[in-house]
Amino acid sequence: MEQVGLLVASPWIYAAVALSVLLDVFLPVLPSGVLVITAAMAAAAGTAADVPDILALTLCAATASVVGDLVAYRLARRGGARLDRAISRSRRLTTAQERLGAALAQGGGALVVLARFAPAGRSVVSLGAGAAHRRARDFLPWSAVAGLTWAAYSVALGYFGAHWLGASWVATAVSVGALFGAGAGAAYVMRREPRTS
């Protein structure tokens, strides 16, 4: 914990947050949200000049999220027939890809925003949009909204959690629980079958 404290109190926290959020699209098990919350808690609890700045932390996390989405999108778009065969073998991935395509075609980018909160949803949406050869102009604006929304929510959880509950393990647990709760809610909404009209 001492090393985590030293990292959070150094300028390297921005690089750690950016790298964690960027790679999160490829390795959804990375605790990028927990790192963002911890850095925001340090910013709320600290008074020194070496604590992370809330606005810079939010922009860093949001930018890394969009860049990660773009890299995954581009890689999947160039994946070719091999990736298409891999997706076609999975009924869940095929269904997710079809729903994503329909949502983007109808201007329903809310799915992209919801997916940013759902566990592994960001990966499925970014890779699915690229593999389905969706236009970047249909996907990237929603990715930017999703990244900024997720980053602002995560930073706010850490910042206000520290203000209301103090910089403690309880505040961290409550903030991380709220992040996971949002993810579970987003996953539930995304799994619902679309209503037929």
C-alpha positions, 0 to 999 in steps of 0.5 A: 500500500505504501507503493500505491500511495507513492504512485498516487502522490507522484506525477506518474499517476497520470501515465499509470491511469492512461496506460491502465485505461488504454489497455483495459479494452484488450485486458478487461480484467485490469483495475483501471476504474479502481486506479482512477477512483484511488487517484481521485480520492488522493486528490480529494484528501490531499492538500499538497501540490503533488496530488493529482488534479481532478480535471487533468485526471478526468481528461487523462482517463477519458482520452486514454479510453477513446484512444484505446477504443480507436486502437481496438476498432482499427485492429478489428477493422483490419482483422479480416476474414480470420476475425470474422470467422472467430466472431461467427463461431460465437452466437453471443458475439454474433448477436452483440455485433448485430445489435451494435450495428443496428444501434449505430445505424439508427444513431443509437450510440447509447449502447456504446456509452452503456458498454463502457460501464459494463464488464468487458462491454467496451471490448465487445463494442469497440472490436465489434464495431471495427469487425463489422466495418462500421464507419468511424464517424458513427462510432468515435463520437459515441466513444468520446461521450462514453469515455468522458462519462465513465471518466467523470463518473469514476473521478466523481466517485473517488472525489466525493467518496473521500469528501463524504466518508474520508480517505479510508478503506470504507470510502474506497469500498463504497466508491468501487462498489458504486462503480461495479453497481453501475457496471452491473446495471449497464450489463443488465440493460444491454442484455435485455432483448430489444422490444419488437415493434 
